[in-house]
């Protein structure tokens, strides 16, 4: 796969890599425009910052005993900041003089930042400001694209559009600064999105910071319009090979479309509290959105003033802000929550009570539309040009689509069918659309005998994983198929494929004595083997399996000593993960059959239509007690720390009659793996080259192999006929 080579989809690079203290000067509440989507809803000509206040702000920031970054951005805003160009000029001069006198590090490491509507950009006062600070100043003009789009929103007080007034200033601006602008969309101008972005690029404005308003302005189907416009823009970019020409539009962002995990829950999207904003009268705010000129429902939230400094007790509400307490369950469990934008100041003003811990969700559907369009763009970039996105996480949800009745076995359920009847194309199309709509990664499960290697062009907009027999790997690559997971069995492990990072090994219970040799053979050319014991049953040979695991463990240790880290899922995963992975069926993984019906997994489909939970057109239509498919819904599993356990829900169902209750032999298998992994973890920790993989990980020794023992100990045990006894 080619290295990433794209600008469309990259974030705009921040000065000093973002390591800069931001100081916002609200120099005026006045503006010469009345943009319809502007968040400054209380414009006022009487509120202007004096030079004396500006000087006090500079003195405070240079001398106050507060945490400071190594660099600083002097950010001047309004209203329209360039109405006060002469004041800004004087404040900047004063900053440079005082920083020099104090020998402050900021004297050498500062930036002046101004975002303007451009109406008076060509004035003498503005041009003098730019010339005096050239090389240290950054000015961006907000222009919304086409004249039609711009004049719909960015208007003078009398309602006339401002496009013609700033058009002549654009050439002057572009001769002085790189083309960077902010463009905003509301409900009525969404149909002009694609043309507006292309208009800006054609004007020489290569970097377009684009967004939709957070306010409650959205109408039914606006999200569909946004998605269609972004997909049309993606097609234009791909078809005309513009993705690597230096253009940026932040509607496309490689970091979008994944769920919260780990530290994400302890962070927040917005920088409020990490920046400081000063009002014209010298009061200090966590950001400009807590100042009264943009608040409609709640009072201003100042955290200090120039006389008394910052009240650190009031700052605690911002330093402790985290999505885990700012978001409801819908957001926390959303599969595309990571990088979903929100403004804490707007949240505060929109909240039922004046709090920083209630999240406004008016743009929920718009964010989903944006993510779908991003997924479409990056899928086409990969499928057509072989370019993968650099920032990525494993998708939370998957939809498995069998292409033939004799599809290759890929999980504990053994597909014994030898019929190579193909799934109808219309079912595949419906399944792909359903996966796209619901942020699932489609997985094509190919035939054991006749793989589908001619993939239609219309599938290029989907990021598809292909599971297929190892025998067809090279043919599939020659056909341009990306992301192939080859499946082996003990009879073909000597079939080497160069550059395969990951593969599946299916092994039957009566072949366990051949397992170690098969795994080691595959690891000779692959970095990871996913061992799949097919048809696990009560006849499982624990002794042979343990012996084979020890052989593989010793091999992995020897490879580490050579400086190579290899993975076998049933041994290495538990060393590196801190929560259950489980099989995901019925929770985040689903299966569509030949009729387009949805099931928790293919094994349930084999039992008949009474277990279907919906279809690929309408989605999940039947209540199937989905909570039982989660680890939290299992009394045994949530007491267990064998986090690598696949916990096959079909094995559970066929042996215990409950999808959330694992039979003892499945639990014991996972704990045998856990036991061998204890020694492997010790060896990994000894190796400084790989010890960071297992940082903070411990696997305590247990006296039992069946985790029901832990549950019974906590519940007080069960007596009589059902008394627990270790096998």
C-alpha angles and dihedrals in degrees: 000000000000121000116260111275110169140110098189099082096032122112118245108264114245124224113264087009089287093296096128137111110241117216114185120202112197092203096175142005090209129096136182091218134056102210108192096225097043115132091211094090098164106057115178131183093203098063109083131146117247122222089243090058090046091053092049090052091052092048092048095050093046095049108025118113096239134122109279134187121231091253135036138213118206100208117192118196142157146134084305107344097200090066081078098042094137092052091049089050092054094046091051092049090050091049092053093048095047094044089052093047091050093043085232118177089232090069088076098032114048139114132199114218128191131171112196139177087230098230095126097023094122095053119120093244093054095044092049089052091051096046094048093051100032111151091025099055130076120194125182126187118213109230121162103210123255120034089247093053095042095049092049091068113010102069140153120247089268091057098252119134122258100211097100091047094059101031093087090049093056095074091050091048093049090051088059106035140026112268106267125149143160119231126186131197131206131180100279098049100045094103088064096055102103095044092045095054091047090047091056093047090050090052090058096259096130100170114063117180100201133183145149122244117265094219126106096264101115124121132202112289094014087119090056091052091050092049093048092049093049093046090050089051090048090052091050092049093048097042093049095040093238096139095094101036097096097267119139131190113171093211080082111060128161092214095063128101109042136109129252115268138168113334093010089084090060095051135067132221098230128069097219109142093023089076130048128223124195121204123217090265094051102258117145123233132183086238137340093267091071091058116100098248090077101033122098106165109027139039125267116277110217120176097196148323139241093263099052102021125220120340100223091197089064091047091061090078088064102037089053095046113125135161090242090071099026095057136064125230092270091060096040092053096039112124091220100039098116110100092006099150127236137159116227092206092055090044089054094050092045097046122111088240127019097276138135091216105072118085122216111222105188092124096050095112092041091054090050090051090050092050092050090052090048091051089050093050096048092044091055091045090055099039096046103032103019092239116142126202112256098217111057144141129195109275113253096222134043135189115205115211118188111213095196136021090244093055117166116267109251104164140031091291109087113218104211097177116125096187111113095200109148127233111250114262091233090059091051090050092050091047092050092050091049091050091049093048093049100040094249124146108236114229119199111208106201132212122270088228112020113031121196102243101158102079115190118242091241088068091064090091091065127076098224127185113211119210110192143148113283089240091072099045099101093044091051092050091050088054089055097252112157130205104028123179107197120210122215136185130197092271097060106033090115090067099104122205117192117232099011107150096184139020143167124239116201113200129177122224091249090056098057092113088064095049101096094049091048094049094047091048091054094044089057088078104012129066096215139025123198104207114211117189101203120219096003109203145166088275091069110142104228096180096054092042093052092049090051092048091054091053091053092044090055090049091051090051092051091050090052090053087056089053096257124120114206127179135218107182096222092054110027101037095068089053092060108032130075102196138040118286096185123169093289092216111151091009108058102346126067139171132220119205133209092279094051093254120145125233135173088246140339092265091063090048088058090061095061145270094294089079097053115118101197142310140271094257102048097024123217105358102161127071107238101166093256092187089074090065092061125086088239088061094059119081091200101041097050089057091053130086098196086114095172092061112124091209094201105217091204091055087049093050097047093048106033101019089237126093091211098050115078120209116244095250092057091048092047092050091055092046092050087055089046091052094053090045091061090072092043091053091054090054093048090052090054091057111080090198093064106018092101088067090068101033111157093004122137129172109195121211114254131201093220140053097204112069091206083084090068092050093048092048090056094043094049096256132269120265135201123023093358098049111145117252125178111234 
